């Protein structure tokens, strides 16, 4: 499935997230961040073998329940519970895959790593976007060998620093985000 098709499948979920989203769409944890996490995750999953559907859902859900742009240690658990509410309504996953999505959302700010490659890929997809807040990801904080490659780090950090929104996401989600 192409990145464009993945983004199109996520559009109804993004619309649902935005119904109650408390923060600015163009904020540090908003739509442009989700879009880059999606692109990061899809790129990593090609090589890690991670479940791309779980990684894609993580991208749009992991920060969806933030209450502020700063310290919000419970946003991951809230995102996991929100994912549970949407499961069976806006998306379907087998139980084992949903458990990975739940764990990735729940732990993405607290855990350093996880034994499952799909959760590791979710964590790295998010961490590779730290350049949006002027933090260059450090390889010691990344889980997968792919994310630790200098070329991948540079690619992701350049996009994060410039707050690039992938074109395939802009087209599929129908949003214009000023970054």
Secondary structure, DSSP 8 states (H G I E B T S, - for coil): --HHHHHHHHHHHHHHHHHH--S-TTSTTSHHHHHHHHHHHHHHHHHH---HHHHHHHHHHTTTT-SSSS--TTHHHHHHHHHHHHBTTTB---HHHHHHHHHHHHHTTT-S--SSHHHHHHHHHHHTTGGGGT----GGG--SHHHHSHHHHHHHHHHHHTT---HHHHHHHT-----
